[in-house]
Amino acid sequence: MDRLSRVRPALTFASMLLLLVGLLPPAVNGATVWRYNLFRSAGFLYQDPYYTACTAAAAMMMLNFTDLADTGGDGFRWHLFRTKNHPDPRVTWDMTSILSFERSHDTLAAGRRGSDAHGWRNAMNYYGWGSAAMTDPAKRVYDDRAYGSFDAALKGAVTAIARYRMPVGLLAWAGGHAQVVTGYVVTGDDPATSDAFVVNGLFVSDPLRSDGLVNRYINRLSLLQGSLPYRFRSYREVDSPLDDPYTPGWRRSSIRSTASEWYARWVLVQPIRSGLPPVTPPPEPTPTPTPTPTPTPTPTPDPTPVADPTATATPDPTATPAATPDPTTTATAMPDPTTTATAMPDPTTTATATPDPTATPTPAASASAPPAESIAP
């Protein structure tokens, strides 16, 4: 083997390396280049053979990438899933079920195929964080945003990925198709903390197999002017005449008028917060002070009066003293020895009459009765 033959493989390798480096934008004037990419092959899936299910397939990819990166934040409930049409009707998170959900929650005109940015956004919030994230704008994790310029939309996509670490949905084909942005290359300050950067390119994945875009880095110029499958153009679909029911105010989503939400703008479905906001506990009510009860006054006892030694006790007027029997009232009258004289045989002797033992005393006799009269014999 000659010397040239030995050198040729080294030259070939160097040429390939230079080609690969050329695909990425170089640092400008020594500025810092920032690269980030969420793509994981385990989370990717094609929409085929369901050719109107691009938004449903894109939603599943975005939720899968978020789950694999563990960046869904509070309330995130999705787990890696890639089934397109599950045979069990109770499984309502396969791709065809998600498409059906989007169609019932979008702003498309009746009879139109596929879905739109509102259906895509609502599916992301519902399947990722629950019904409150879909219906309450204050809890919305993903939102649809319409930008007035191409570069503003690119910076919006990069900022959302850098700050929330979740993918961004891109309305490609002038609004007719859904693609997923998983990463970026920028020059300048860190887009996670600053807006002072220039977008060099994006990492894009397309659910349609024929487009051949799986984790493809596409530089800014190609996104602006390149082939139609990956050129990012302003929204031109005019088949979403309805108002978004979950956003305050009233506005048509997209008709042939710039007064509508998306028409002639660059549209993204992007994260706006890191998971559900924290639940604010209800304020604790100020307790009503318990009134201090008025104390019941304790009566002062009357002092016990000191008895007056000179005072005469007043008798109880109701007490009737018992009568003291008069000892002379029942006294038995002594027989008058002169009342009844019995003659003795001796006529010269005056005998004293013996009291009759059967005599009954007179109860009414008074002690003050006059003495009995003396009767001569």
Summary of the structure (lengths in Angstrom):
residues: 377
radius of gyration: 60.9
end to end distance: 210.9
largest distance: 217.0
contacts: 978
relative contact order: 0.12
helix: 26%
strand: 15%
